[in-house]
């Protein structure tokens, strides 16, 4: 099932060049009701063009977004923990770090921040939704900066672990986000990036009805395109995993289970996670 969002007709929008290679040559990719995706002819990046300007885009992340995140936070939290487990992070690994500083970008209501805080990490969150920020601060007593990562102005090499799940596809400039992540990541630190996989089985099967082909997803990465962008910026890619063969409710259990297993094993899952370092 797709999420709540559609494009407000009052938004100001602009054309952009490819965020990876700078090309302005493209071909149509997916046409939906209120928007469409194109595919860069040079590098294959899939993205919306025109793009909303940030001052209008951030208005999408208000009360409706907060209610959606709050209603689904337990499920999202469990999925994030499973992703961390799959790439080898565990409490024992965490405890081996002398300095444990954690940043969650797009932290929503702060559930993952609270989890790390209870395990003696120094935590910090970043979130643009005012209601989610207030909830995390007041209900979970975790520090959350209201705004974008760039607006937070963290000092260089501030964090040993930086995490952002289902965030990079929402921002207007993924390259700028990743450059800032690299700047504030410690030399021996790690970044964990989770995002939908536009080359996954579900994306190819459902096409314009794919659950991640939504208005809020300005960019749709594949393993190839995100790898290229990360390498351009200077990250080392340590591990890539994918999961999710078929969404809940789209097939009987006896079909869904083996497809899910194969998607994870063979790398054509609906969601992908990158573990990177400097």
N, C-alpha and C positions, 0 to 999 in steps of 0.2 A: 504494500500500500504506500502511496506517495505521501509526502508530508503536506502540511497545511498551506504552503505559500503559493501565491500567484503574484504577478507583477502589477503593482499599482500604476495606473495609466498616467499619473502625474509625475512620474520619475523622469529626470533628465538623463539622457544616455549619450554615449559617445562611441565612435569607432576607435579601435586599438589595433596595434600590430601584434603579431604573435609574441607571447611572453617568453618564449624559449629562444627563437632564432631571429625575431624581428621582421619576418616576412609579412607582406601585406597581401600575398596571394593565397587564395583558399578555394575550397569547394563546399557546397552544401553537405551537411551531415545528417541532422535530424530537424524536422519541422514540426513544432508543436503549436498549440492554440495561440498562445500569447508571445512566444519567443521561438528562437531556433538556435541550433548549434552549427558551426562551421568546422571544417578540418583544415589545418594549415597544410598547404601543398608541399612545403619544404620539409617539415619535421613531423607532421602528423598530430600535433596538439589539437584537441577538440575544445572549443570554447564558444561562448555567446559573443556575438558581435552585431549589434552595439552592446556596450556594457553600461550599467548604471554608474553615475558618479557617486563617490562615497557618501557625501552628505545626504543623498536621497536613499542610498542602499541601507544605511544604518537604521533608518526609520522602520525597516521591516522587522528589526529585532527589538520588539517592544513587548507588550502584554501578551499577545497571542503566542509569540515565541517562548516567552517565559512559561506559560501554561503548558505548552507542548513539552518543553524540557522537563518541567517538574513532574508531569504525568509519566514520562518515560525514563526518568533518571536512574531507576534501579536497573532496568534492562540495559541502558547504555553503559552504566558503571560495570556491570558484570561482563559485558563484551570487551570493555577496555582491559579489565583484569585478565581475561582469557588471552587477549592479544599479547599482553606483557609476558604472561606465562609461556606462550608459544615461542617467544624469542629468547627464552632462557632467563628472564628476570625472576628472582624469587626473594623472599625475605632474607635468606642467607647471603645472597649476592649483594643485596642492598646493605646489609650490615657490615660487609667487608670494605665498604667505602669509608674513608676517614672523614670526608666532608660531604654531607648529603644535602644538597640544595635542589629543590624540585620546582619547575615552572610548568604550569598547565595553561596553554593558550587556548582561548575559547572554552573556559572551564565551566560555563553554564552555572549551575547552582552549587558547585564546589564539592561534589561528593567525592571525587577522586582526590582532591586536595585534602579533604578531611581524613581520608584513608592513609595518605602518606604522613600527614601531621601526627596521627596516632602512632606511627611507627618511627617517630623521632626525626623526621625530615624537617628542614627549614623550607617552608612552602610559600609559593606566591602564585596567584592566578591572574589571568587577563581575560576580560569579558566586556563586550560592548552593550549588552542588554542591561539597562539600569535595574530592572526588577530582579533579574538573576543575581546581579552583584549584591543587591540589598539582602536577598535571601541568604546567600552564602556567608556574608559578613555577620548577619544577625543570628541566623539559626545554627550555623556551623562554626562561627567564630574563626574563620580563615581569612587571610588578607587577599583581597581581589582588587586589582586596578581596573577602573572603569574607563575603557577606551581601547585603542589598538595597541599592539605590541610596540610599534614605533613611537607612539605617544608616551609610553611608560618610561623611556629613556633609562633603561637599566645600564649599569656599568659594564664594561667589557669583561668577559669571562666570569659571569655572575653565577652560573648554574651548572651543576654536574649532570642533571637530567632534565631535558626539555621535551615535553609531550604535547602533541596536538592531534586530536582525533576528530575526523570529519570537519576540518576547519579550512584546509588549504584550498578546497574547491569553492569556498564561499567568498574569498577575498578578491579584491579587484586587481591585485598585483602579487602573485605568488613569488616571483623573483625577489621583490623587496622584502617580503616576509622571511624568506629563507636566508637572505643576506644578513638580516638582523638577528636571526636565530644563530647563525654562525658567529657573529660578533660577540654575543653574550654567552655562548657555550664555552665551558672550560676546556682546556686542551685535552684532558683525559676524559671528557664527558661524552654523553650520548644524547642523540635526539631520536624520538620515536614519532613517526608520521603515519597516520591512518587515513585512507581516502578511498572512495569507490573506484573500481577498476573498469574503465570503459571498454577494455578488451576481454572482460570476463564472459562466462557462459550466459549469465542472465542478461547482460547488456545486448549481446548478439541475438538472444532468443526473443526478448520482448521489445527491442528497438525503442520506438517512441513511448511505449508503455513501461519501459524500465523504471524501476522505483527511484533511481537516482537521476533520471532526466527531469529535473524540477527547476523551477525558476531561480531558486536560491543558489544552485550550483552553477557558478559562472564558468568554471573550468572542469573538464573531465579528463583525468590523466589515465594513461596506461603505464605498465611497468617500464616500457621503453621511453616514453616522454618524460616521466618523472625522474627516471635514472639520468637522462640527458641533462635535465635542468640541475639536478643535485651535483652532478660531476662538473658542470660549468662553474658552479659557485665554489667548488673546492671541497665538497664533502666526500668522505670515503663511505661507500655502501657496504655494510657488514652483513646484512641479511635482508631478504625480501620474502614475505610469506603472503599467501592469500587464503581466504576461506569464503564459504557460502556458495553452494552449487545451485540450490533452488530456494526461493523465499517461502516462508511458512504460508501454507494455504494454496500454493500454486501447483502442488502435486501430492499424490498419496505418499504416506510415510515410507512405504516399501520402495518407492522410486526416489524420493527425496534423500534418504539416508545414504545410499551408495553414491549418488551424484555429489552430495556434500563431501563425502570422503575423497572421491576422485578429484574434485575441485581443489581441495587443500593439498593433496599429494602431488598433483600435476601442475598446479599454479594457475588455474583458470577461474579462481573464485571471484565472487562479486565484490569483495573488499580486499584491499592490499595494505600491508604494513611494511614500512621501511625502517630499519635500524641503521643509523648513520653516526659517524663521528667526524671530527675535523681531519 
